[in-house]
């Protein structure tokens, strides 16, 4: 059994914490060769002391200089710092737990280097899914395994079967904290309420995305690129219990589901070792205690983000990149209390309707679309032209 040398991006976030928990359980299998985060110097330095042989990077340049002074070790910065970790010839595996479009280029570089890519950064495939698929075709020695619990579930349910045998894929959604809230009360949703997820413990951006169902919309686009399945065969169902993480229905009618406790360590471990199964501590799902499984269709009127994602995904080109960047910018404004909750979807829709980009963009054009969408959201917010 060879040891995997892992580059962990997003080490101080929730995915990073869960990944490190998994790695600590199996030191005979995994070694940290690189650690990167955005700007949490104190948390990052604690990890750097735990892994003294790891190469280091912080995306924020000021934070990187501060960490370097405290540690007395080199700490890279910016995109160059992230890519330098991936370029380590000893690195075999990338765990990409970054939030946002900055995760795209490290994923691409890892594929070019033939690495195993364990991907929690859904923006990579939303923004540049066609480019990623082309890279994987040209570098078959590399593999990409999803970490998102829903896509991991789909991967497990497929069990290596070709997607030509699939009738539909079903992504489950908890529905977030507002699944039963009347539409008339959405205008009164505060930041504090949006950050209280009923099931999962995640970072603030992803938590807000879960409450609006933008997170699920991004996952629909991600599933399209991960599994090469058209949008008409991807369905979303609200499953408040979060016990069934996703399902695959095959063309003979058989429906396969993956169930488990809401513990991100399971899909992380699976992404590292699949198709093998390895022991993992933690609670087991007790079906007798669960009792029943409840599902319901999403309400597109209350959660327009889902329809916007389907529309952008079907349109293709640069529109998914616009969708993702506009949402990132709008959520950032909401987290800063500069816009209201309903303004998030309104701003994204305004960007999508006014976007004009190539139908077959290269990566530079996708970056331009990303930058344009972010700027457009700020313009609309400043001009107070949010519908």
N, C-alpha and C positions, 0 to 999 in steps of 0.2 A: 504493500500500500504506500503510494507516494504522498508526500506532504504537499498540500496546496499552499502556495505563497499568495496571500490575499492583499489586494489594495482596497481599502475601505474608504469610500468617499461619503461624507455626511456622518462622520464618526460620532459627533456629539448630539445628533438627532435621535428620534425614536427608533428609526431603522438601524442606526449605528449601535444604539444600546442593545437592541434585541440581537443583532448580529454578533456582538462581542459576547453576549451571554451564551450563544450557541457555540462559539469558538472556544470559550473557556471550558465547556463540557467535553470537548474533544481535542485536547492539545496534541494528541498523537496524529491528528489528521490535518490540522490547520495551523498556519503561522502567519502573523501579520507582517507584511513587508512594507506597507505604506499606509499612512493615516492622513486624512484630509477633512477639514471642516470649513465652515464659513468664517466665523469671527469670535466664537466663545473661547477666549484665551484660557481662562481658569480650568474649564472642563477639558479642553484640549491638552493642556499641560499635564493634567492628572493621567490622561491616557498615554501621553508620551513617556511618562515615568514608568508606567506599567509595561510598555513595549519599547525598551531602550534601543533595540536594533532597527526599529521601523524608520523609514524615511518619512518626512513630514511636510505638510503644506496647509496653509490657511488662505482661503480665497481673498479675504480682505487684507490689503497690504499693510495697513497700520497694525492690525492684529498680528500679522505674521512677524513683524519686527519686534513687537512686544513679547511674543512667545519665544522668539529666538534669543532675546536678551535673558529671559527667565531660564530657559533650558540650557543655554550654551551649546546648542546644536543648530545646524542649518534648518531653516523653515522656509520652504518656497512660498510663492504667493501668486495670486491671479490664475488665469487659465493656464499659463505656462507652468505654474507649480503643480496643478492637477495633472497635466499631461506628462510632466516629468516623472511623476509617481507611476503612471501607467506604462511609461517607456522602460521601466526597470527590467532588464533582461531576465531577472529571477522571478518576476511576477507571473503567476499562472492564471489568476482569477481576479476579476473586478467585481466588487459589490458596490453598485452605484445607488446610494441612498440620498443623493442630492435632491433638493427641491428646486424645480424650475428648469428653464431651458439651458442653464449652464451645464446640465448633465449630458447634453447631446454630444459634444466633441470628445469627451473622455470615452464614451461608449464607442464611438466610431474608431477611435485610436486603438482601443482594446480589441475590436474585431479585426482590424488590420494586422494586429500582432498575434492573431490566432488564439486569443485568450477565451476562457469561459467567462461569460458576462451574466451576472446575477442582477437583474434590473428591477429596481423599485422606482426609478425615475421615469414615470409614465410620459413626461413631456418629451422625452427622446423620441418615442414612436409617434406621438401625436404630431410633433413638429416635423419630423423627418423620416416618417415610416418607410416611404418608398426608397429613400437613400439607404436606410439601414438594411432593408431586405436585399437590395442590390449588393451591398457590402458582404452580407452573409452568404449570398450565392457565390461571390468571388473568393470568399475565404471560408471554405467548408470545414477547415480545421477548427474554426471558432464555433461556439454555440452560445445561444442566448436563451436563458431560462428566466421566466418572470418571477418576481417576488410578491407582487400584489396578491393578496389572498384569493381574489376572484380569478385572476389569470392563472395562478398556480393551480387552483381547483380545476380549471378547464384543462390545463396541461395534464394533470393527474387523471382526469376522467377520460381524456383521449387515449391515454396509455399507448401512444405511438401509432394509433390508427390514423389513416389519411383523412383530411377534412372533407374529401369527396364523399365520405360515408356519413357525414354529419347533416342532419336535417335542420337543426338550430342549436345555437348556444344561448344559454340563459345566464346572464349576470345578475346576481342578487345584490340588493341595496338595503341597508338598514332603514333607509328613509330619513335618517338624521333626526334632530330634535323637533322638527316641525312637520313631521309626516301627517299628523292629525290636526294641525292648526288650521282654522278657517282662513280662507284667502283674505277676508276683511281685516285680519289681525297682522298680516305680514308687514304692513307699513310701520308697525310698532316694534319690530324685532330689533333688539339691541345687540351690540357686539358680545356682551357677556352671555346672552342666551345662545348666540350662534356658536360659541366656543364650548358649549356643554354637550358633547356627543354622548348619546345614551349607551354606546357599546364599546367603542374603540378609544384608545388613548393615543392621540396623534398630535403632530405639530399644528400651529394655528392656521396656516394656509390650507392644509389638507382638511382640517376640521370644518372650516368655513365652506370649502368646496363640497364636502359631504352634505352639509345642511342645504345647499342650493341644488344639489344633484349634478353640479358641474363635474365633480369627481367621477360620477358614473358616466357622464357623457364622454369625458376623456378616456375612460376605460373602454367604452364602445369602440372608439377609434383605434385604441391600442390593440384590442382583440382582433379587429379587422386586419391589422398589419402583422400581428404575432402569428395568427393562424391562417391567413390568406382566405378569409371567409367574408362574403359580401354582407352589407349592412342589413339586408332584408332577412338574413338568417341569424341576426343578433338581437336578442330580446332582453329587456330589463324587467325584473320583478322585485317589488318591495317585500322584504322578508325581515320583519322587525326583530326576530330572535337572533339573527346572525349566526345560526347554527349550520345552515347549508350555504357554502361559500360560492358555489356556482354549479351549473348542471350542463350536461351535453345530451341532446336527444339525437340518436342515430336514425338513419333512414328506415330501419325496420321497426321503429317505434320505441326501442329500448331507451330508457332515460337513466343516465348515470349521474350521480351526485357525489360531491365530496363534502363531508361534514367534519366538524371539529370545534373545539373551543376557540374563542376569539384571541388567539395567541400568534403574533406575527413570527415567533421563532420557528413554528412549523414550516411555513412556506419558505423561510430563509434557509433552513437546513435542507429542505427538499431541493432548492435551487442549487445548492452547493454539491449535492451528492447524487441527484437523480441520474439514472433510474434506480439506484440503490436506496434502501431504507435503513436509517441509522437511528439508534435509540435517542430519546429526548425526554428529559424530565418534564413534569408539569401535569396539570389536570387533564383528565380524560372526559369526553362528552358522555353523559349518562342519559341515554334516550328515554328511559323510564321516568327520569326526573323532568326532562323536557316536555314529555306528554304529547304535545301536538306541534305541528309545523304550519305556520300561517303565511300565506302569500297573497299579494294584491298587486294590480297594475299601478304604475306610477301615474300621478295626476299631472299631465303636461301643462294644464292651465296654471296651477300653482307653482310648478317647477319648470319654467320655460327653458332652462339651461339644457335640459336633455334634448329637446327638439332642435335647439341651436347646434348642438354637437353632431347630431345625426345629419343635419343639413350641411354643415361644414365638411363632415367626413365624406358624404356622398359627392360634394362638389370637388373635393380634392385640391390639388395644386397647393397654393400657399394658404388657403383659407383655414385649414386646421392650425397652422402656425399663428395666424391672426387670432383665431379663437383662443388659443392657449395664452398668447402674450397679453391680449386684452383682458382676459380673466385674471391673470397674474397681477396686472396693473390695477385693475378694479378692486380686487381683494386687498391689495396693499393699501389702497386708499380707505377701504372700509376698516381695516385693522388700525389705521391711523385716525379713525373717526372723522374722515373728511367727506364721506358720502354715506347714504343710507343703504340698508340691506337690499332693497328692491333695485337700487341703482346699478348693482353689479351686473345683472342680466341685461338691463337696458343699455348700459355702456357697451357691453360685448356685442349686442345685436346691432347697435349703431356702427360699430367698426366693421362688422361683417357685411352690412349692406353698402358701405361706401368703399370697401377694399377693391383694388384693381391691380392684380398681379398676374404673372405668367401662369399658364396652366401646367407647365412642366419646369418648375423652378430648380435651380441648383442650390447648393447649400448657402452660398453667399446671398442669393435672392431670398431664401428663407430667413436669413438673418436680417435682411432689409425689411421684410414683412413683419418680423418680430419687433424691430425697432419702431417701425411706422405705427403699429398697433398700440404700443406702449405710449408713444407720443400723442396719438390721437385720443386715447383715453384721458390723458392729462389735459389736453386742450378742451375736450368736452366738459370735464369736471370743472375746470377753471371758468369756462364760459357759462356754467350753470345751464347747459342745454340738455341735461339729462331728461329724457321724456318723462 
